[in-house]
């Protein structure tokens, strides 16, 4: 008679394999965009620095055109502690860090750049500090023994020092480098704070510190000094966009989160759109003698296009539209905003007929469109 007894899953499965998996104590999360030339050397440097530590490397790549993801996947076929998370249709350092941290089971997670400016040799000291009780360990350029080295130009160094002073206003004066992009955190603590973090922007450490503080989450912070090094390969990601996003995050946190970062960024775009609108209107009406209504229509369409393009790049960088979706989004934006545009033109025309004041009439119509457009972008155009 055939024995149909099922095997004991808890014993037979375990004894049928000789491979012994060692769970990582530390996950190193590295957000990337066009860092193909850096990733293999980074892995080699981490392997040397973390000898004797059970660790894994998680690269979160924002679909880099230089095929960084392909290079990381090649590494993962050679080394079992390498993983790649390739993101499509979204961008941003903060959201990449959040996704990378949420993807690991390691109790401790370090965030660092791929460009070799962060000194991987201090990771064991950072991990030891966390294991000794620290919730957050920051690789600091400004604590005793640390230095900005030759990693920053004089202009960027002054900008970094100003940003650090501004950040100290909301993070507390006890932290020397709240703008650092190099830190190690307990995963459990991070998961408690993560739902309230901003997904846009490039300064997740500042967001983490302030959000934990205001959320009543105890945060024991330690700092380990290091010298900031020059970039090994590729180009810096610093740009006016990052500066603007930092200002938005800073002001949002300064107000206790009452004003969302996305609204502040949208407001900045809106102000620039108003300037574009008025410049086009004044040029057409006062400069070229175009009838006011025709000039107002042209100025409105120009400002709408400007706002759409800038919001797609700045406010909604993490949901940026590309290719066919970009043109579909622009056309849809025109159609939906036409209601606001009609109100814009009607109100402006009435004011102009009453006072013949081009500037006041154009400003009134532009403000009305701006308010309406914000609601549209959140609900329809760049829906999550």
C-alpha positions, 0 to 999 in steps of 0.5 A: 500500500502506498504511503500518502502521508505528507512530509513534515514541512517544518523538518523536511524542508529545512533538512533538504537544503544545505544553504544557510541564509544569514540575515543582514544586520545592516542595509546600506540604501543608495539612491542613484541616478546616472551613477553607473561608473560608481556602483561597482567601486562603491560595493568593493569599498563597502565590502572592505569597510564592513568586513565581518558585518552581515550587510546588504546593499540596496540600490534604488535607481530612478530609471537612469539613462546610463543604465545604472540599474543594469550595472547593479543587477550584474553585481547582484548576479555575482554577489548575493547581498546586492539588490536593485529597486528600479523605479519607473515614472517617479523621481526624488531622493527622499522617496527613493530612501523611503522605499529602500528602507521599507524594502529591508528587514535589517534592523539598521539602515544606512543612507549614503550617496553613490559618488564616494563623497561619503566615507564608508570607513566610518560605517562600523563606528556608526553601526556600533553607536546605534547598537549601543543605543543611538536611534539615529547616527549622523555622518557629520562634516561639522562635528569635531574631527569632521571636515567639508574637505575638498568635496565642495566648492567655496560657493557650495560650502557657503550655501551649505553653511547657510542651509545648516543654520536655517535647518538648526532653527527647526532641527535643534542646535544640538545637531551639527549637520542636519543637512547631511545625506549620510546617516544610519537609523533604526529601521523600526523607528524609521517605520514609525515616522515614515507615514508623515515624511514628505516624499518629495525633496532631497533632504530626508534627514532634516525631515526625519529629525523634525517629524520625529520631534514633533510627533513625540517619537523619542530620538537619541542622536549621535554624530560620527565625524568624517571628511567629505570627499570629492565626487569620484565620477559623474555629475553633481545632482545639486541644482536650483531645483534642489534649492527651491525644494529645500526652501519649500521643505524648510518653510513647511516644517517651520510652520509645523506642517500646516502648509504642505511642501507641494503647495508652497512649491506650487505657489512659487510656480504660480507667482512666476506664472503671474509674472509671465502672464503680465509680461506677455499681456503688457507686451501684446496690449501696450507694446504691440497694440493687440486688443485686450481680450486677445492679449489676455487669451494669449497671456493666459495660454502662455502662463498655463503652459509655463505653469504646467511645465514648471510644476511637472519639473518641480512640484510633481517631480516624483510623478513627472509626466513623460512622452505621450503622457506629457502631451496628454497631461498638457492637453487635459490641463488646457481643457480642465483649466479652460473653466478657470480661464473663462472666469479669468478672462471674464473678470479681467475684461470687466475690470478693464472695461471699468477702469482701463487698468491693464495691470490690475485687470490682468492680475485679478484674472491670473490670481483666479486661474492660479487657485483653480489650477492648484486643485486641478493638479492635485486631483486630475493631472498629477494624480498619485 
